[in-house]
């Protein structure tokens, strides 16, 4: 995966962040993401993010679970090994509905967790890195992706003007990868001190 | 399009005409039902007329009362989003005294009249030879029935009126002029809502449908029957609120309401449709599994007998339709789809009540359902008229309510 350059800025207030996002986007910069310690209402809309399709995946996993349950129980109890339970019919749907429901929930829950991890590139031994560790604590970190045409000095000035602090240029490898991020200088380039 | 928050609803001439036309339909249906079946004839025939009145009055009373429950439950949770259309909820809840009186007359007539055909536990001679009913006579007695029924309707009406008065007072602005007063208002409102919830829990959620509906099958019992009735009417009540919100929105009222609020109402309808199904199934499956004759006797005519078409159709309308149509976000935010689902759900739960009442009253043949629908339309006319009248009396938006900002900035 390619190594990309980002300009990061730190915001302390929601009231500063929202207009800044608007300004930066209107100026034509590509906002890679904004990292926040907690979910902020309306930020996804402000960033122009598309609604997630995770719930569609959840629906598909769910009906897969229902189908698995009914086809297996149906095959086992009504076809392969018929047992007479208190005179009930072999194909006794009401008794199976709780199990169908449970498998629906199980499949959709587990499937959605795995899909979510995959979408967020989370897995055992996959290393994640922060542009600024404070985004896990008390500040909002905006990362602007630089292209060939980005004038870095101008972008830094623009971000500072919009209210950002600790503005930095950082390099990151995109996508997911294995390894120890504290040792792999190759993947980060050199850290640039605050400008 | 007007956007003022002080504006009142002005019912169009057509609105009231439709309301009166529906009431006339109801009266005609009731009269023709009385003439063709009422009073005389065999057992089924005599019960037919009163059962129809019972089903419709109880159903629509519980539906409008569900609006009251919605208002108090959200108040108790200190919700803010529903303030945007709280006057609509209040207006629907204001039908409780009107339909309450009608239901009261019908229920007391059934209890004290000599029509023992519906509540056969009111027949002292019959009870004397029936050890099961004899054993239940503490609960299924005329005195207890009348006391609970009167108390229920009076308390619902009174607490609903109190909640409405509290809400209206905010329009003058005096009770919410300072922070201290606002806090006090919210506290008082919460206490009143809590009182109502207690009454509601002791009535609809636990006892009243046992007396009003379940006692038609006096030998049969299901402890979760009331709770199940609550779920049924709550979904229908939410749909009624959603219908009115859409209707007013389409006519340019309710400036603070947007798709976010409708989306949340849709979520409520979606969630409680599933909740209803859960209760329905819990009741059904336990009886099906245990297979004890004294319990299965209830489902025999419904699920397998002549009522099976209505029984299964009701399940499709009340469960399959809402879950599939309302699953996606976009459909809950679409006025047309919300309207369609709301109408379906109100009709579906009406069918649910139909199949609760009639298999016990008329086990040998399914009665002509059009008469019951006609009487149902009459009740809808009453709801339309009373709600419209209440809406037109005061501002449509509770603009000074302390939580109105939460309603404005609400998004899902």
Interface residues (C-beta under 8 A of the other chain):
Chain A: X41 X42 X51 X59 X86 X87 X88 X94 X95 X97 X98
Chain B: X281 X284 X285 X288 X289 X291 X327 X329 X411
